């Protein structure tokens, strides 16, 4: 697709949004975009980007070593990162979810609102190696049912 086609398509979508058409579709796209950015943000490691020294999380391995007390610290770190680096959402609440002994995975529940007022909820899991996986809470619930 040519650059002109992409820009023309975005302009048409903006016009439709302003006219009240396809709000649900645009909102869904924005939610997916926020989810993708949160995945990027939570998988970045602090100090790697010299021009944004505080972008990303500290080493998640350190958090695993200090469990269970470090879960609330991680939740606060995630909230502060989101507030600073994801301007499309507001009223962010990050809650740690109890760790199950059998899998020892750090999980966080992230709730927020788009600027349009639509609520969003994500389930976030941190693997032992530190990789974050941010999923739409509804998608996560369905995948949990499939795993049974």
C-alpha positions as CSV (number, residue, x, y, z in Angstrom):
1,X,0.0,0.0,0.0
2,X,1.4,3.4,-0.9
3,X,1.9,6.1,1.7
4,X,-0.8,8.2,0.0
5,X,-3.3,5.4,0.3
6,X,-2.5,5.0,4.0
7,X,-2.9,8.7,4.7
8,X,-6.1,9.0,2.7
9,X,-7.5,6.0,4.6
10,X,-6.7,7.6,7.9
11,X,-8.3,10.9,6.8
12,X,-11.4,9.1,5.8
13,X,-11.6,7.3,9.1
14,X,-11.1,10.6,11.0
15,X,-13.9,12.1,8.9
16,X,-16.2,9.1,9.7
17,X,-15.3,9.4,13.4
18,X,-16.2,13.1,13.4
19,X,-19.5,12.3,11.7
20,X,-20.3,9.6,14.4
21,X,-19.7,6.6,12.1
22,X,-17.6,3.5,13.1
23,X,-16.9,4.8,16.7
24,X,-16.8,1.2,17.9
25,X,-14.4,0.2,15.2
26,X,-12.1,3.1,15.8
27,X,-12.3,2.6,19.6
28,X,-11.4,-1.1,19.2
29,X,-8.4,-0.1,17.1
30,X,-7.3,2.4,19.7
31,X,-7.6,-0.2,22.4
32,X,-5.4,-2.7,20.4
33,X,-2.9,0.1,19.8
34,X,-2.7,0.9,23.5
35,X,-2.3,-2.8,24.3
36,X,0.5,-3.1,21.8
37,X,2.3,-0.1,23.3
38,X,1.9,-1.4,26.8
39,X,3.5,-4.7,25.7
40,X,6.4,-2.7,24.3
41,X,6.6,-0.5,27.3
42,X,6.6,-3.3,29.9
43,X,9.1,-5.4,27.9
44,X,11.6,-2.5,27.6
45,X,14.3,-2.4,30.3
46,X,15.1,0.8,32.1
47,X,18.3,2.5,31.0
48,X,18.5,1.0,27.6
49,X,17.3,4.1,25.8
50,X,19.8,6.8,26.6
51,X,17.4,9.6,25.5
52,X,14.6,8.2,27.7
53,X,16.6,6.8,30.6
54,X,13.4,6.0,32.7
55,X,11.5,4.2,29.8
56,X,10.8,0.6,30.7
57,X,10.9,-1.5,33.8
58,X,13.9,-2.4,36.0
59,X,15.1,-6.0,35.7
60,X,12.2,-8.3,36.5
61,X,14.5,-11.0,37.8
62,X,15.3,-8.7,40.8
63,X,11.5,-8.5,41.4
64,X,11.2,-12.3,41.3
65,X,14.0,-12.7,43.8
66,X,12.2,-10.4,46.3
67,X,8.8,-12.0,46.0
68,X,6.1,-11.8,47.4
69,X,6.9,-8.3,48.7
70,X,8.1,-6.9,45.4
71,X,4.7,-7.4,43.6
72,X,3.3,-4.2,44.9
73,X,6.5,-2.3,44.0
74,X,6.2,-3.7,40.5
75,X,2.5,-2.7,40.3
76,X,3.5,0.9,41.3
77,X,6.3,1.0,38.8
78,X,3.9,-0.2,36.0
79,X,1.4,2.4,37.0
80,X,3.9,5.3,36.9
81,X,5.3,4.1,33.5
82,X,1.8,4.0,32.0
83,X,0.9,7.5,33.4
84,X,4.1,8.9,32.0
85,X,4.4,7.1,28.6
86,X,0.8,6.3,27.5
87,X,-1.1,9.6,27.3
88,X,-4.2,8.0,25.6
89,X,-5.4,6.5,28.9
90,X,-6.2,7.9,32.3
91,X,-7.4,6.8,35.7
92,X,-5.0,3.9,35.7
93,X,-5.3,1.2,38.4
94,X,-2.7,-1.5,38.6
95,X,-3.4,-4.4,41.0
96,X,-1.2,-7.4,41.7
97,X,-2.9,-10.8,41.5
98,X,-2.0,-13.4,44.1
99,X,0.8,-15.7,42.9
100,X,-0.1,-19.4,42.6
101,X,2.5,-21.7,44.0
102,X,2.3,-24.1,41.1
103,X,3.5,-21.7,38.4
104,X,5.0,-18.7,40.3
105,X,4.0,-16.2,37.6
106,X,3.7,-12.5,38.5
107,X,0.3,-11.2,37.2
108,X,-1.1,-7.7,37.3
109,X,-4.6,-6.5,36.5
110,X,-4.5,-3.1,34.7
111,X,-7.7,-1.0,34.5
112,X,-7.9,2.4,32.7
113,X,-10.0,4.6,30.6
114,X,-9.5,6.0,27.1
115,X,-9.8,9.8,26.7
116,X,-13.3,9.0,25.2
117,X,-14.4,7.5,28.5
118,X,-14.3,3.8,27.4
119,X,-13.0,1.5,30.0
120,X,-10.1,-0.9,29.3
121,X,-8.8,-3.9,31.3
122,X,-5.7,-5.9,30.7
123,X,-4.3,-9.0,32.3
124,X,-0.5,-8.9,32.4
125,X,1.8,-11.8,33.0
126,X,5.5,-11.7,33.6
127,X,7.3,-14.9,32.7
128,X,10.3,-16.0,34.8
129,X,12.7,-14.5,32.3
130,X,11.0,-11.2,32.6
131,X,9.0,-11.1,29.4
132,X,5.7,-9.3,29.8
133,X,2.5,-10.4,28.0
134,X,-0.3,-7.8,28.1
135,X,-3.7,-9.3,27.0
136,X,-7.1,-7.9,26.8
137,X,-8.9,-9.2,30.0
138,X,-11.8,-10.6,27.9
139,X,-9.3,-12.4,25.6
140,X,-7.4,-13.7,28.6
141,X,-10.6,-15.1,30.1
142,X,-11.4,-17.0,26.9
143,X,-7.9,-18.4,26.6
144,X,-8.1,-19.6,30.2
145,X,-11.3,-21.5,29.3
146,X,-9.7,-23.0,26.3
147,X,-6.8,-24.3,28.5
148,X,-9.1,-26.4,30.6
